[in-house]
Amino acid sequence: MSSATIALARSPRRHDLDWIRVAAFFLLILYHVGMLYVSWDFHVKSPRIVEAIQPVMMLTNPWRLTLLFLVSGAATRFLADSFAARGGRPGARLAGSRLLRLLPALVFGMLVIVPPQSYFEVWHALEDMGVAEPAASPLLQDFWVRYATGSGGWCDADGCLTTPTWNHQWFIAYLLPYGLIVAALIAFAGPLIRMAEGGLETALSGWGLLVWPVVWFALLRFTLAPLFEITHALTDDWYNHALSFSAYLFGFLTARSERLKTAYIGLRRPALVLAVLSWAGWATYAWIYRADGAVPSDALRDAMRVVYAVDQWAFMAAILGYGARYLTHGGPALRYLSVGVFPFYIVHQTVIIVAAHFLMPLSLPVALEALVIVGVTFAGCFMVYEFARRLGWLGLVLGIRPPTGKPD
């Protein structure tokens, strides 16, 4: 291993990226609570839809998960460098680490965490069809066995519920192959990684940091997005893969770049202005054409593809710039939360759906109901995290491994 690689491995971790990762996961909890109350599809819906919050939801819609993939790629870089600093085969160690951290959580999530979501999804579908006592319906008898064996037969006019499923844990299902691909690149294409890092630093100098990522996102919107609807099914999700893996790889390749960190800081204000303007344009467009029969012209649709791409990257660049400028300190809170956000992610959507199912019949004021669900969700996430920390190696099923003093 070269001395340059060792120097990189010993450089300090980026606290700003850790804080952004924590904030992005917390924001996701709020977003999924909001999904109960907008007209978009979700597993369980409130009978009281509040369309007015949809533009607010669109504030994060184009970029929140892409940002999570970017910071996850950056976290993978720090992990890979820590393996490299210890010698041996960092690519193989990274592959083993990703399998150990992600596969048990994914399998456990699909078989234990996600089934309540599907159960209440079927429950509410039965209610919508006029079934007075959904719990007594034959469709919900022996639910877990039917869920695990894919024999539920849960179909309606919109299609069938395929099980077992990973629902929101598709993010984990995608992180696993992405991490293994990067591990293979480390093992077999180290010089290519170094060339890509240098090429990105050169291409993204100055205003290129704002221009070229927008060009990439716009290219994806014009080419793959019209052909491949986002499915979260792994095997046929090509637009989503091109978007998410490119962000993950970008985060991996740029996480150590002080030059780009400085560029983000310098461009944070114009990036924020672009972000707000593009969000206003996209949200207005989506609001005007939200009805099924409202069809925009081809020219307007093409223009909005560009606006959407600007929205995607400008918000991410602004967040990375302001984070690099102000989120410079670590500490016990960050260490605690940066580990905790993974179990938070694993369980949060199930807590949201279960809490909503039991709270909605109380007919609380909508704002109060939403606040209670948010509070219950965060409380449930912290409880699961504390529980997982005490499980030793069994905590892997909830995204926690016992501390070893070594990278994981």
Backbone torsions as a table, in degrees:
resi	resn	phi	psi	omega
1	MET	NA	135.4	-175.4
2	SER	-74.2	160.0	177.5
3	SER	-64.8	-31.2	178.1
4	ALA	-62.8	-39.8	179.0
5	THR	-65.5	-41.1	178.7
6	ILE	-62.4	-40.5	179.6
7	ALA	-62.2	-41.8	177.1
8	LEU	-62.5	-43.3	-176.4
9	ALA	-64.1	-27.4	-177.9
10	ARG	-93.7	-4.8	179.0
11	SER	-69.7	153.6	-171.8
12	PRO	-68.0	152.9	176.9
13	ARG	-73.0	151.5	-178.0
14	ARG	-86.3	103.5	178.6
15	HIS	-63.7	-33.4	-178.1
16	ASP	-61.7	-40.6	179.8
17	LEU	-68.7	-35.0	176.5
18	ASP	-65.6	-43.4	178.1
19	TRP	-63.0	-41.0	179.2
20	ILE	-63.9	-40.0	178.5
21	ARG	-61.9	-45.0	178.4
22	VAL	-61.8	-47.8	-178.4
23	ALA	-62.8	-38.1	-179.1
24	ALA	-65.5	-39.4	177.3
25	PHE	-67.7	-39.4	176.9
26	PHE	-64.5	-40.2	177.9
27	LEU	-62.1	-33.9	179.2
28	LEU	-64.0	-36.1	176.7
29	ILE	-61.4	-47.4	178.8
30	LEU	-61.8	-38.9	-179.5
31	TYR	-63.5	-43.9	-177.9
32	HIS	-71.3	-28.5	170.3
33	VAL	-65.6	-42.1	177.4
34	GLY	-60.5	-30.1	179.9
35	MET	-62.3	-20.3	176.8
36	LEU	-66.0	-26.4	-166.4
37	TYR	-114.0	0.1	177.0
38	VAL	-104.1	171.9	-173.6
39	SER	-81.6	-4.8	-178.9
40	TRP	-73.1	155.3	-178.5
41	ASP	-63.4	139.4	174.0
42	PHE	-154.5	166.6	-173.3
43	HIS	-66.4	-37.4	176.0
44	VAL	-133.5	136.6	-178.1
45	LYS	-122.0	141.9	171.5
46	SER	-70.9	144.0	174.2
47	PRO	-70.6	-10.4	-178.7
48	ARG	-109.7	88.1	-178.9
49	ILE	-78.6	135.6	179.4
50	VAL	-119.1	89.5	-175.3
51	GLU	-62.3	-27.0	-175.0
52	ALA	-62.5	-21.3	-179.5
53	ILE	-85.9	-3.9	-178.6
54	GLN	-62.9	-42.1	175.6
55	PRO	-60.1	-33.8	176.7
56	VAL	-67.3	-40.8	176.7
57	MET	-61.5	-34.8	-179.5
58	MET	-70.9	-11.1	176.5
59	LEU	-60.4	-31.8	-178.9
60	THR	-113.1	-11.1	-171.9
61	ASN	-55.1	-45.5	-175.0
62	PRO	-71.3	-19.8	-168.1
63	TRP	-130.9	-11.6	-169.2
64	ARG	-62.0	-46.3	-178.8
65	LEU	-76.5	-32.6	175.6
66	THR	-63.5	-39.7	175.8
67	LEU	-63.2	-39.9	178.4
68	LEU	-62.8	-39.6	176.8
69	PHE	-65.7	-38.8	179.5
70	LEU	-62.7	-49.7	-178.6
71	VAL	-70.7	-26.1	174.3
72	SER	-68.4	-38.2	174.4
73	GLY	-63.2	-39.3	177.1
74	ALA	-63.9	-42.1	177.8
75	ALA	-61.9	-36.8	177.0
76	THR	-63.9	-35.9	178.5
77	ARG	-63.9	-45.9	179.2
78	PHE	-62.0	-38.7	178.7
79	LEU	-65.3	-45.4	179.7
80	ALA	-62.3	-40.0	179.1
81	ASP	-66.5	-34.6	178.2
82	SER	-67.7	-34.9	174.4
83	PHE	-67.2	-41.3	-179.5
84	ALA	-62.2	-36.4	-179.1
85	ALA	-64.9	-23.7	-179.0
86	ARG	-90.8	-2.3	179.3
87	GLY	82.8	-176.2	179.4
88	GLY	84.0	-142.5	-176.6
89	ARG	-115.3	92.5	-175.6
90	PRO	-62.7	-32.9	178.6
91	GLY	-63.0	-46.1	179.4
92	ALA	-65.9	-40.3	179.6
93	ARG	-65.4	-38.9	178.5
94	LEU	-64.8	-42.4	178.8
95	ALA	-60.7	-44.6	178.7
96	GLY	-63.7	-39.6	179.3
97	SER	-63.6	-43.4	-179.0
98	ARG	-65.7	-40.2	177.5
99	LEU	-63.6	-42.1	-177.5
100	LEU	-67.9	-40.1	-175.9
101	ARG	-81.1	-33.1	-169.8
102	LEU	-102.4	-38.4	-174.1
103	LEU	-67.2	-47.5	177.7
104	PRO	-59.5	-40.4	179.7
105	ALA	-65.0	-39.1	-179.9
106	LEU	-66.9	-46.0	-179.3
107	VAL	-65.2	-46.9	178.5
108	PHE	-62.1	-40.4	179.2
109	GLY	-61.4	-44.3	-178.6
110	MET	-67.4	-33.0	-174.9
111	LEU	-95.0	-20.4	-174.8
112	VAL	-126.0	-47.7	-173.9
113	ILE	-76.3	-44.3	-173.7
114	VAL	-77.7	-33.2	-176.8
115	PRO	-50.1	-38.9	176.4
116	PRO	-59.6	-32.2	176.8
117	GLN	-62.6	-46.0	-180.0
118	SER	-67.2	-37.2	179.3
119	TYR	-59.4	-50.3	-177.9
120	PHE	-74.6	-24.7	172.6
121	GLU	-62.8	-45.2	177.2
122	VAL	-66.3	-42.0	178.9
123	TRP	-53.3	-52.0	-176.2
124	HIS	-70.8	-30.1	174.5
125	ALA	-64.9	-39.6	177.1
126	LEU	-64.6	-41.3	176.0
127	GLU	-58.8	-42.9	-179.8
128	ASP	-63.9	-26.6	179.1
129	MET	-88.8	3.7	175.0
130	GLY	93.2	10.5	178.2
131	VAL	-74.8	121.7	-173.6
132	ALA	-72.6	-38.3	-178.5
133	GLU	-124.1	80.7	-176.5
134	PRO	-57.0	-36.5	-177.6
135	ALA	-61.6	-26.2	-179.5
136	ALA	-90.1	-3.3	-177.8
137	SER	-67.2	141.8	175.0
138	PRO	-58.3	-24.8	-179.2
139	LEU	-68.1	-18.2	179.4
140	LEU	-108.0	5.0	176.6
141	GLN	-78.7	143.4	-177.8
142	ASP	50.5	44.6	-168.9
143	PHE	-59.5	-49.2	-172.9
144	TRP	-64.1	-39.6	179.1
145	VAL	-62.0	-44.6	-180.0
146	ARG	-67.5	-36.3	177.1
147	TYR	-62.9	-50.8	-174.6
148	ALA	-68.4	-28.8	-178.0
149	THR	-96.5	-0.6	179.1
150	GLY	67.2	27.6	-174.8
151	SER	-113.3	24.3	-174.8
152	GLY	-70.1	-37.3	-175.6
153	GLY	66.2	34.3	-176.6
154	TRP	-89.3	93.0	-175.5
155	CYS	-128.7	148.6	170.8
156	ASP	-143.6	-164.8	-175.8
157	ALA	-64.8	-21.9	-178.8
158	ASP	-90.3	-3.5	-179.6
159	GLY	126.7	-167.2	-176.0
160	CYS	-114.7	149.4	175.4
161	LEU	-87.6	113.1	-179.4
162	THR	-89.7	127.6	179.4
163	THR	-133.6	159.9	-6.5
164	PRO	-66.5	153.1	-175.9
165	THR	-131.8	162.5	177.1
166	TRP	-107.1	-5.5	177.9
167	ASN	42.2	-123.0	-176.9
168	HIS	-66.6	-16.3	-178.1
169	GLN	-80.1	10.4	171.3
170	TRP	-57.1	-29.7	178.7
171	PHE	-59.7	-41.3	177.7
172	ILE	-68.9	-40.6	180.0
173	ALA	-62.2	-28.6	178.7
174	TYR	-85.6	-36.6	178.8
175	LEU	-59.9	-33.9	-176.2
176	LEU	-63.0	-56.4	177.8
177	PRO	-65.3	-33.0	178.1
178	TYR	-61.7	-44.6	178.7
179	GLY	-63.8	-37.8	179.4
180	LEU	-69.2	-35.4	176.8
181	ILE	-64.2	-44.9	178.7
182	VAL	-64.4	-38.1	176.7
183	ALA	-60.7	-40.1	178.1
184	ALA	-66.3	-38.0	177.2
185	LEU	-63.8	-40.7	178.0
186	ILE	-62.1	-41.8	-176.1
187	ALA	-71.7	-36.8	-169.4
188	PHE	-120.3	-8.8	-175.8
189	ALA	-140.9	43.6	179.8
190	GLY	-55.4	-46.8	178.2
191	PRO	-59.7	-34.7	178.2
192	LEU	-64.5	-38.5	177.6
193	ILE	-62.0	-44.9	-179.6
194	ARG	-65.1	-38.0	176.7
195	MET	-64.1	-42.3	-179.7
196	ALA	-64.5	-38.7	178.2
197	GLU	-62.2	-46.3	179.3
198	GLY	-65.6	-39.7	179.5
199	GLY	-64.6	-40.0	178.3
200	LEU	-65.8	-42.1	178.9
201	GLU	-60.3	-39.4	-179.9
202	THR	-70.6	-48.0	-176.2
203	ALA	-66.4	-31.5	-174.4
204	LEU	-97.5	14.4	177.2
205	SER	-70.8	148.4	179.5
206	GLY	61.9	-138.7	-177.9
207	TRP	-72.2	-9.7	176.3
208	GLY	-58.4	-26.4	179.4
209	LEU	-64.9	-29.0	176.2
210	LEU	-91.8	-30.2	-171.6
211	VAL	-81.9	-52.9	-168.3
212	TRP	-69.2	-38.9	174.3
213	PRO	-62.1	-36.0	176.5
214	VAL	-63.7	-41.7	177.5
215	VAL	-59.4	-42.5	179.4
216	TRP	-64.1	-48.2	179.9
217	PHE	-62.9	-39.6	178.2
218	ALA	-65.1	-40.3	177.6
219	LEU	-58.9	-42.9	177.5
220	LEU	-64.5	-37.7	179.4
221	ARG	-66.3	-33.0	-178.4
222	PHE	-83.7	-26.9	-173.1
223	THR	-104.1	-65.3	-173.1
224	LEU	-82.8	-36.1	-175.2
225	ALA	-58.6	-40.7	178.4
226	PRO	-69.3	-19.8	-175.5
227	LEU	-95.5	-30.2	-172.8
228	PHE	-128.8	103.8	174.9
229	GLU	-65.7	145.8	177.9
230	ILE	-69.4	120.1	-176.2
231	THR	-115.9	-22.2	-175.1
232	HIS	61.0	23.6	-176.9
233	ALA	-99.1	4.0	176.3
234	LEU	74.2	-50.0	-170.0
235	THR	-85.6	-21.5	-175.6
236	ASP	-128.6	23.2	-168.9
237	ASP	-106.1	55.9	-164.1
238	TRP	-71.7	-37.2	175.1
239	TYR	-63.6	-45.9	-179.5
240	ASN	-63.2	-38.8	177.1
241	HIS	-64.1	-44.7	-179.3
242	ALA	-61.0	-39.2	179.0
243	LEU	-71.6	-50.9	-171.5
244	SER	-74.3	-43.3	-179.1
245	PHE	-70.4	-36.3	177.0
246	SER	-63.1	-38.3	177.1
247	ALA	-66.4	-42.8	178.6
248	TYR	-60.6	-47.0	-179.3
249	LEU	-67.1	-38.0	177.2
250	PHE	-60.8	-45.0	177.5
251	GLY	-61.5	-40.2	179.2
252	PHE	-63.1	-43.3	-173.8
253	LEU	-78.0	-23.4	-173.8
254	THR	-109.8	-3.4	-173.6
255	ALA	-59.6	-32.0	-176.7
256	ARG	-92.9	-1.0	-172.1
257	SER	-81.7	108.5	174.8
258	GLU	-69.5	-30.4	179.2
259	ARG	-63.9	-44.6	179.2
260	LEU	-73.0	-34.2	175.4
261	LYS	-58.8	-44.0	177.2
262	THR	-63.9	-38.2	179.4
263	ALA	-65.6	-40.6	175.9
264	TYR	-58.1	-45.1	-179.2
265	ILE	-61.3	-44.1	-178.5
266	GLY	-66.5	-28.7	-176.4
267	LEU	-102.6	8.6	-172.2
268	ARG	-64.5	-36.7	-178.3
269	ARG	-71.1	-51.7	176.2
270	PRO	-61.1	-32.0	177.3
271	ALA	-64.4	-40.7	179.7
272	LEU	-66.5	-40.5	177.7
273	VAL	-61.3	-47.2	177.4
274	LEU	-60.2	-39.4	-178.5
275	ALA	-62.8	-48.2	-177.4
276	VAL	-65.7	-43.0	-179.6
277	LEU	-65.0	-43.2	-179.1
278	SER	-69.1	-36.8	175.2
279	TRP	-61.8	-43.6	179.6
280	ALA	-60.2	-42.0	179.0
281	GLY	-67.1	-44.4	-178.6
282	TRP	-68.7	-42.3	-179.3
283	ALA	-65.7	-38.7	177.6
284	THR	-64.1	-45.6	177.8
285	TYR	-59.1	-48.0	-178.5
286	ALA	-65.4	-34.2	179.3
287	TRP	-69.6	-44.1	-178.2
288	ILE	-65.5	-38.4	-175.4
289	TYR	-105.6	30.2	-177.4
290	ARG	-76.7	-23.2	-179.5
291	ALA	-72.6	149.7	-177.5
292	ASP	-59.6	-35.2	-176.2
293	GLY	-86.8	-3.2	-179.0
294	ALA	-86.8	115.2	-175.5
295	VAL	-119.7	117.1	178.5
296	PRO	-75.0	160.7	176.2
297	SER	-69.8	160.3	179.3
298	ASP	-61.5	-39.5	-179.6
299	ALA	-63.9	-42.8	178.7
300	LEU	-66.7	-39.6	178.6
301	ARG	-60.9	-42.5	179.1
302	ASP	-65.1	-41.5	179.0
303	ALA	-62.3	-38.9	-179.1
304	MET	-71.4	-25.3	173.6
305	ARG	-63.2	-39.5	177.3
306	VAL	-68.7	-44.3	178.5
307	VAL	-59.0	-42.7	179.1
308	TYR	-60.8	-42.6	179.5
309	ALA	-63.9	-41.0	176.1
310	VAL	-61.8	-44.1	177.9
311	ASP	-57.1	-47.9	-178.4
312	GLN	-54.8	-53.3	-171.9
313	TRP	-83.0	-36.7	-175.6
314	ALA	-62.2	-42.1	177.3
315	PHE	-63.9	-43.3	-179.8
316	MET	-63.5	-43.6	179.8
317	ALA	-64.2	-40.4	178.6
318	ALA	-64.3	-44.8	179.9
319	ILE	-62.1	-44.4	179.5
320	LEU	-66.0	-35.8	179.1
321	GLY	-69.5	-48.7	179.1
322	TYR	-67.8	-33.9	176.4
323	GLY	-63.8	-46.0	179.9
324	ALA	-63.5	-30.6	-178.5
325	ARG	-78.2	-38.8	-168.6
326	TYR	-117.5	-25.4	-176.1
327	LEU	-94.8	67.4	-170.1
328	THR	-104.5	-2.0	-175.5
329	HIS	-114.7	142.2	175.9
330	GLY	-94.6	-132.5	178.2
331	GLY	120.1	176.7	-176.4
332	PRO	-60.4	-39.2	-178.4
333	ALA	-62.3	-44.1	-179.9
334	LEU	-66.9	-40.7	178.5
335	ARG	-61.4	-40.8	179.9
336	TYR	-66.3	-48.1	-174.4
337	LEU	-75.2	-33.6	-177.7
338	SER	-66.1	-27.4	172.5
339	VAL	-82.2	-36.9	-173.8
340	GLY	-71.6	-23.7	-174.9
341	VAL	-65.4	-24.2	179.2
342	PHE	-69.5	-52.5	173.7
343	PRO	-62.2	-31.9	173.7
344	PHE	-55.7	-48.5	-178.5
345	TYR	-63.0	-41.6	-175.9
346	ILE	-59.9	-42.0	-170.7
347	VAL	-103.4	-13.2	-165.6
348	HIS	-62.2	-42.2	-174.5
349	GLN	-69.6	-34.6	175.5
350	THR	-64.4	-43.1	177.9
351	VAL	-61.3	-42.3	179.5
352	ILE	-58.9	-48.6	-174.8
353	ILE	-68.9	-41.7	178.8
354	VAL	-65.3	-43.9	179.1
355	ALA	-62.5	-42.7	-179.8
356	ALA	-64.1	-39.8	-179.0
357	HIS	-59.1	-41.8	-176.4
358	PHE	-85.9	-22.2	-178.4
359	LEU	-87.8	-34.0	-173.9
360	MET	-59.7	-37.1	177.6
361	PRO	-63.3	-16.4	179.9
362	LEU	-76.2	-14.1	178.3
363	SER	54.1	42.8	172.8
364	LEU	-66.3	159.5	170.5
365	PRO	-52.6	141.2	-171.7
366	VAL	-55.5	-46.3	-178.9
367	ALA	-61.3	-42.5	179.3
368	LEU	-66.1	-43.2	178.6
369	GLU	-58.2	-45.5	-179.8
370	ALA	-63.7	-41.6	179.2
371	LEU	-64.2	-39.6	178.0
372	VAL	-64.4	-42.1	179.0
373	ILE	-63.4	-41.5	176.4
374	VAL	-60.1	-47.0	-180.0
375	GLY	-62.7	-44.5	178.6
376	VAL	-62.5	-39.4	-178.5
377	THR	-65.1	-47.6	179.1
378	PHE	-64.3	-40.8	178.5
379	ALA	-62.7	-44.0	178.5
380	GLY	-62.8	-39.3	179.3
381	CYS	-64.4	-44.4	179.0
382	PHE	-64.6	-38.7	178.6
383	MET	-63.5	-44.1	179.1
384	VAL	-64.0	-41.4	179.1
385	TYR	-60.3	-48.3	179.8
386	GLU	-63.6	-38.1	176.8
387	PHE	-63.9	-44.8	-177.8
388	ALA	-64.3	-33.5	-179.6
389	ARG	-64.7	-20.7	-176.5
390	ARG	-101.6	8.0	-176.7
391	LEU	-94.8	-0.6	-175.7
392	GLY	64.0	-138.3	-178.3
393	TRP	-68.6	-20.5	175.6
394	LEU	-66.4	-18.1	177.0
395	GLY	-62.9	-13.8	177.5
396	LEU	-58.5	-30.8	-178.9
397	VAL	-69.0	-17.3	176.0
398	LEU	-112.6	17.7	173.7
399	GLY	86.4	13.1	-177.9
400	ILE	-123.6	132.6	170.7
401	ARG	-115.1	152.3	-178.8
402	PRO	-63.7	146.0	-179.6
403	PRO	-64.9	135.4	-179.5
404	THR	-123.9	-7.1	-174.0
405	GLY	80.4	1.6	179.9
406	LYS	-120.1	158.5	179.1
407	PRO	-64.7	150.9	-179.5
408	ASP	-124.6	NA	NA
